[in-house]
Amino acid sequence: MKDKGKLFVISGPSGAGKSTVVFKATEGRDDVCFSTSVTTRKPRPGEVDGKEYFFVDLEQFDEMVKNNELLEHATYVANSYGTPRAYVEKQIDAGIDVILDIEVQGARQINEKKPDAVKIFIIPPSLQDLERRLRGRGTDTERAIEARLIRARQEYAEADFYDYIIINDDAESAAKELAAIMVAERCKYSHRAHYLKEV
């Protein structure tokens, strides 16, 4: 009897180090995958349909929204992105945990459609620390940094529906916390109660 996988929604401000923490927590595991998003943007050189993204045109995307085939969707810089329900459910049914790295608004949509999804908010120890990290990257203009900090404050205010908060002061420790949450969630009574029905 194989356990089903679980859906883990990861959010946090830009610069919180989400990707590093998730990579370290899931490295070497074959029972975890990232959800592949659907997008209307054109493939970049080297991108493969079904790997980096499922590439669709706007008409197909709108059809998917209309038919409730997306768990969440949003538009960024004139391109639409979404999480395909069928792909996520297929992985979960196969016993694979699915990780989504999405913004708070998308996480809220998922929370409405899949309330059993595990929602994790990853943040730096302080907003001052976040500012230091953003400046340290050297990739953003002053204006972009200010915009990211304003957005971070908004996300903090909107994050009251998450199940867990991980403070990424040290990526190794934060990754251990994430891995521990993933194990604990699989051991929950509600996830394993079916074993007791064998008695």
Salt bridges, closest charged atoms under 4 A:
ASP3 OD2 - ARG192 NE 3.10
ASP3 OD1 - HIS194 NE2 3.62
ASP31 OD1 - ARG29 NE 2.98
GLU47 OE1 - ARG41 NH1 2.95
GLU63 OE1 - LYS66 NZ 3.79
GLU89 OE2 - ARG85 NH1 3.68
GLU89 OE2 - LYS114 NZ 3.10
ASP93 OD1 - LYS4 NZ 3.19
ASP97 OD2 - ARG29 NH2 3.78
ASP97 OD1 - ARG186 NH2 3.12
ASP129 OD1 - ARG132 NH2 2.41
ASP129 OD2 - ARG133 NE 2.94
GLU131 OE2 - ARG135 NH2 2.87
ASP140 OD2 - ARG137 NH2 3.54
ASP140 OD2 - ARG148 NE 3.07
GLU142 OE1 - ARG135 NH1 2.76
GLU155 OE2 - ARG151 NE 3.91
GLU158 OE1 - ARG151 NH2 3.79
ASP160 OD1 - ARG108 NH2 3.75
ASP163 OD2 - LYS119 NZ 3.48
GLU172 OE2 - LYS24 NZ 2.94
GLU185 OE1 - LYS6 NZ 3.63
GLU185 OE2 - LYS188 NZ 3.34
